[in-house]
Amino acid sequence: MSDGKGRVTLRGIDKHFGAFHALKGIDLDIAPQEFFALLGPSGSGKSTTLRVIAGLETPDAGTMTVDGVDVTYAEPGERNVAMVFQNYALYPHMTVEQNIGFPLRMDGVPKARIPELAREAASKVKIDHLMQRRPGQLSGGQQQRCALARAIVRKPRLFLLDEPLSNLDAQLRLETRVELKRLHRSLDVTTIYVTHDQEEAMTIADRMAVFLDGDIVQVGTPDDVFNRPDNLAVAAFIGSPPMNLLPARFEDGAAIIAGERLALPPRSAPVPAEVVLGIRPSHVRIADTGIPAKVVLSENLGESMLINAEVEGVPVKVRLSEMRPIAEGATIRLAFDGGHVHLFDPQTRRRIA
């Protein structure tokens, strides 16, 4: 779409399911034509938010607008959205062509035009050679593409995807990720994508919202969220494995951990005496001097090695780019580059700029 439509705004969206508080005052702004990911673990509120946007759930409080028009209580059919579910929801008795064309029949599109429009949508996802097959004759990846084609055939204002790759094997997920990004560019339509897979969100989203326990804890580009986590919750969630978090004392511009002093670049904000130091596993190295750590387990990851260690009882992971023999139970020394260190206030749990 080239007319700049598809701006989604959520304000104060609250949702309960009985005693369970699923959404706690969600605020969100999604720009036209943006590929926006809702990322979080199971039960964090991301799918409920998508269902509110689709009109499949009605919020208990708050408002939703699309292009400035209040659609909080509008029926799904009035919103011009298309949704792809985790299980694809294809009609088993219909052919691929009939499945893709079904939304057009419901919209009253002239019968003679439907095959042409269905084939056009199918060609965008490269299944136009399978038009006469039924879902039972398709592979999982082909079924998923059929569901995508059925969603885009109406040229919706919003394209909603709920964990669309979770039923595919690892290799097919990687290939389909690339196809989804290409498809989004060709459609030029606002796309909102729910996933629990951080790698998916990081590689295909323009921006993302991180959900935890019914709250959005950070919104930003993948680079922002990974390299500048706003708080301890995001730091402990994002990354595979996530950031190491170590209690430390701050004195005269340095962090003191296990009796060792680590010089840090100056901070623009005041730093309390007690801090939590964050460092990515890939930014930790084994050195002759540094913080003492006890090796618990070594993992061979093929192209890299992951050392699971402890510093004064606190787990620390070290990702090494090369394999090297390190005995379990051995004491090693860990060194950090101060420029890669994050500091968090243990009281507010916020990152210190």
C-alpha positions in Angstrom: 0.0 0.0 0.0 1.4 3.3 -0.9 -1.1 5.7 0.7 0.4 5.5 4.1 -2.5 3.7 5.7 -2.3 1.2 8.5 -1.2 3.2 11.6 -2.2 1.4 14.8 -2.5 3.1 18.2 -3.3 1.3 21.4 -3.9 3.3 24.6 -4.4 1.8 28.0 -5.6 -1.6 26.8 -6.6 -3.8 29.7 -7.8 -7.4 29.6 -8.8 -9.9 32.2 -9.6 -13.6 31.7 -11.3 -14.3 35.1 -8.8 -13.6 37.8 -5.9 -13.6 35.3 -4.8 -10.1 34.3 -3.6 -10.7 30.7 -2.9 -7.1 29.6 -2.0 -4.3 32.0 -2.6 -1.0 30.3 -0.9 -1.6 27.0 0.2 1.5 25.0 1.6 1.0 21.5 2.2 3.0 18.3 2.8 1.1 15.1 3.6 3.1 12.0 2.1 2.5 8.5 3.9 -0.2 6.5 6.0 -1.2 9.5 7.0 -4.8 10.2 6.4 -4.9 13.9 7.1 -7.9 16.2 5.4 -8.7 19.5 8.0 -10.8 21.4 7.6 -12.6 24.7 7.4 -15.9 26.4 4.1 -17.9 26.7 1.5 -16.1 28.7 3.1 -12.7 28.4 0.2 -11.0 26.5 1.5 -10.8 23.0 -1.1 -13.0 21.3 -3.9 -11.4 23.4 -2.7 -8.0 22.1 -2.8 -9.3 18.5 -6.4 -10.7 19.0 -7.5 -7.3 20.4 -6.0 -5.7 17.2 -7.9 -8.2 15.1 -11.1 -7.7 16.9 -11.2 -11.3 18.2 -11.0 -10.0 21.8 -12.7 -7.0 23.3 -10.6 -5.1 25.9 -12.0 -4.4 29.3 -10.6 -0.8 29.2 -8.6 1.3 26.7 -8.9 2.3 23.1 -7.6 1.2 19.7 -7.5 3.4 16.6 -6.4 2.6 13.1 -5.5 5.7 11.0 -7.1 7.8 13.7 -10.5 6.0 13.6 -11.7 4.4 16.9 -12.2 0.6 16.2 -12.1 -0.6 19.8 -15.5 -2.3 19.5 -15.6 -2.8 15.7 -16.3 -6.3 14.5 -13.3 -8.1 12.9 -14.9 -7.9 9.4 -15.1 -4.1 9.7 -11.3 -3.7 10.3 -9.9 -4.8 7.0 -7.4 -7.0 8.6 -6.1 -10.5 7.7 -4.7 -13.0 10.1 -2.6 -16.1 9.8 -3.0 -18.5 12.7 -0.4 -20.9 14.1 -2.4 -23.9 12.8 -3.1 -22.3 9.4 -6.9 -23.0 9.7 -7.2 -24.2 6.1 -10.4 -25.9 4.9 -9.5 -29.5 4.2 -12.2 -30.2 1.6 -11.2 -27.2 -0.6 -8.4 -26.9 -3.1 -5.6 -24.4 -2.6 -7.3 -22.1 -5.1 -10.6 -22.4 -3.2 -9.0 -21.8 0.1 -7.2 -18.7 -1.1 -10.3 -17.4 -2.9 -12.6 -18.0 0.0 -12.3 -14.4 1.6 -13.0 -12.9 -1.8 -16.3 -15.0 -2.1 -17.3 -13.7 1.4 -16.6 -10.1 0.2 -18.8 -10.6 -2.9 -16.0 -10.3 -5.5 -17.4 -11.4 -8.9 -16.9 -15.2 -9.3 -15.1 -14.9 -12.6 -12.3 -12.7 -11.0 -11.6 -14.9 -8.1 -9.3 -17.5 -9.8 -7.1 -14.7 -11.3 -6.8 -12.9 -7.9 -6.1 -16.2 -6.1 -3.4 -17.2 -8.5 -1.8 -13.7 -8.2 -1.7 -14.1 -4.4 -0.4 -17.7 -4.7 2.4 -16.6 -7.0 3.6 -14.1 -4.4 4.3 -17.0 -2.0 5.4 -19.4 -4.8 2.6 -22.0 -4.7 0.8 -21.1 -7.9 1.7 -24.6 -9.3 -0.3 -26.3 -6.5 -3.7 -24.6 -7.0 -5.7 -27.9 -7.5 -4.2 -29.7 -4.5 -6.0 -30.0 -1.2 -4.3 -29.2 2.2 -3.8 -32.9 3.0 -1.6 -33.2 -0.1 0.7 -30.3 1.0 3.8 -30.2 3.1 3.7 -28.1 6.3 5.6 -25.3 4.5 3.2 -25.3 1.6 0.2 -25.2 3.9 1.7 -22.2 5.6 2.2 -20.5 2.3 -1.4 -21.2 1.4 -2.5 -19.6 4.6 -0.3 -16.5 3.8 -1.8 -16.3 0.3 -5.4 -16.5 1.7 -4.5 -13.6 4.1 -3.0 -11.3 1.5 -5.5 -11.9 -1.4 -7.9 -9.2 -0.1 -5.1 -6.7 0.2 -5.8 -5.9 3.8 -4.9 -2.8 5.7 -3.3 -4.9 8.5 -1.5 -8.2 8.1 -1.5 -10.1 11.4 0.7 -13.2 12.0 0.4 -15.3 15.2 3.5 -17.6 15.6 3.2 -18.6 11.8 6.5 -20.5 11.7 6.3 -22.5 14.9 5.0 -25.7 13.2 7.9 -25.7 10.7 11.2 -27.5 11.0 14.3 -25.4 11.8 15.6 -25.3 8.2 12.2 -24.3 6.8 11.8 -21.6 9.4 15.0 -20.0 8.3 14.0 -20.0 4.7 10.5 -18.8 5.4 11.7 -15.9 7.5 13.5 -14.5 4.5 10.3 -15.0 2.4 8.1 -13.2 4.9 10.4 -10.2 4.9 10.4 -10.2 1.1 6.6 -10.6 1.0 6.2 -7.7 3.4 8.2 -5.4 1.2 6.2 -6.4 -1.9 2.9 -5.8 -0.2 3.9 -2.6 1.6 1.3 -3.2 4.3 1.5 -2.9 8.1 2.5 -6.3 9.4 2.2 -7.3 13.1 4.0 -10.5 14.0 3.7 -12.5 17.2 6.6 -14.8 18.2 8.4 -16.2 21.2 11.5 -16.7 19.1 14.0 -13.9 19.7 16.0 -14.7 16.6 12.9 -14.4 14.4 12.0 -11.0 15.9 15.5 -9.7 15.7 16.0 -10.7 12.0 12.7 -9.6 10.4 11.2 -6.8 12.5 11.7 -3.1 11.9 10.8 -2.6 15.5 9.6 -4.8 18.3 7.8 -4.7 21.7 9.0 -7.0 24.4 6.1 -8.4 26.6 6.5 -9.8 30.1 3.6 -10.7 32.4 1.0 -8.6 30.5 3.3 -5.5 30.3 5.4 -4.0 27.5 8.8 -3.7 29.0 10.6 -2.1 26.0 9.8 -0.9 22.5 12.6 -0.3 20.0 14.5 -1.5 17.0 16.2 -5.0 17.4 19.5 -3.1 17.8 18.1 -0.9 20.6 16.6 -3.8 22.5 19.7 -6.1 22.2 22.4 -3.5 22.7 20.6 -1.0 25.1 18.1 -3.0 27.2 16.0 -0.6 29.3 15.9 -2.7 32.4 16.9 -5.9 34.1 13.9 -7.8 32.8 14.8 -7.2 29.1 18.5 -7.9 29.8 17.6 -11.3 31.4 15.3 -12.2 28.5 16.9 -11.0 25.3 19.9 -13.0 23.9 20.7 -16.6 23.5 22.0 -17.0 26.1 20.9 -13.8 27.7 23.1 -11.2 29.3 25.1 -12.2 32.4 24.0 -10.2 35.4 26.4 -9.9 38.4 26.0 -7.9 41.6 28.8 -5.4 42.0 30.0 -2.5 44.1 30.7 0.8 42.3 33.7 2.9 43.6 35.6 5.7 41.9 34.5 4.9 38.4 35.1 1.1 38.7 33.0 -2.0 39.4 34.3 -4.3 42.2 33.4 -8.0 41.6 34.8 -10.8 43.7 37.5 -8.4 45.0 38.6 -7.5 41.4 38.4 -4.0 40.1 37.0 -3.3 36.6 37.5 0.2 35.3 34.4 1.6 33.4 33.8 4.5 31.0 32.2 7.5 32.7 28.4 7.5 33.1 26.2 10.5 32.4 23.8 9.5 35.2 24.6 9.1 38.9 25.6 5.6 39.8 24.6 4.1 43.2 27.1 2.2 45.4 25.4 -1.1 44.7 24.8 -2.0 41.0 24.1 -5.0 38.8 26.7 -5.4 36.1 25.5 -6.8 32.7 27.8 -8.3 30.1 26.9 -10.4 27.0 28.5 -13.9 27.0 30.3 -13.0 23.7 31.9 -10.0 25.4 33.5 -12.1 28.2 37.0 -13.6 27.6 39.3 -15.9 29.5 42.5 -14.2 30.6 45.5 -14.6 32.8 44.1 -12.0 35.2 40.6 -10.9 36.1 37.6 -12.1 38.0 37.9 -15.7 39.4 35.3 -18.2 38.2 34.7 -21.9 38.6 33.9 -23.9 35.5 30.6 -25.9 35.8 30.1 -27.2 32.3 31.6 -26.8 28.8 29.3 -27.0 25.7 30.5 -27.7 22.2 28.2 -25.6 19.8 30.2 -26.5 16.7 31.3 -23.1 15.5 31.7 -21.8 19.1 32.0 -23.0 22.7 29.9 -22.1 25.7 31.5 -22.1 29.1 29.0 -22.3 32.1 30.8 -21.0 35.2 30.1 -19.4 38.5 31.4 -16.2 40.1 30.8 -16.4 43.9 27.8 -18.7 43.2 26.3 -16.5 40.5 26.0 -18.2 37.0 28.1 -16.7 34.2 28.2 -17.8 30.6 31.2 -17.3 28.3 31.0 -17.7 24.6 34.3 -18.5 22.9 34.8 -18.4 19.2 37.2 -21.3 19.2 37.2 -24.7 20.9 39.7 -25.2 23.8 40.1 -27.8 26.5 38.7 -26.5 29.8 38.2 -29.0 32.6 35.0 -28.9 34.7 35.8 -27.7 38.2 38.8 -25.6 37.0 39.2 -22.0 38.2 39.5 -19.5 35.3 39.9 -15.8 35.2 37.4 -13.7 33.3 38.1 -10.3 31.7 35.5 -7.8 30.4 35.9 -4.8 28.1 34.5 -1.9 30.1 32.9 -0.5 27.0 30.6 -3.5 26.6 29.5 -3.4 30.3 25.9 -2.3 31.2 25.1 -1.0 34.7 21.6 -1.4 36.3 20.2 0.1 39.4 19.1 -2.9 41.6 16.3 -0.7 43.2 14.7 0.7 40.1 15.9 -2.1 37.9 16.6 0.4 35.1 19.8 0.7 33.0 22.1 3.5 34.1 22.9 5.6 31.0 
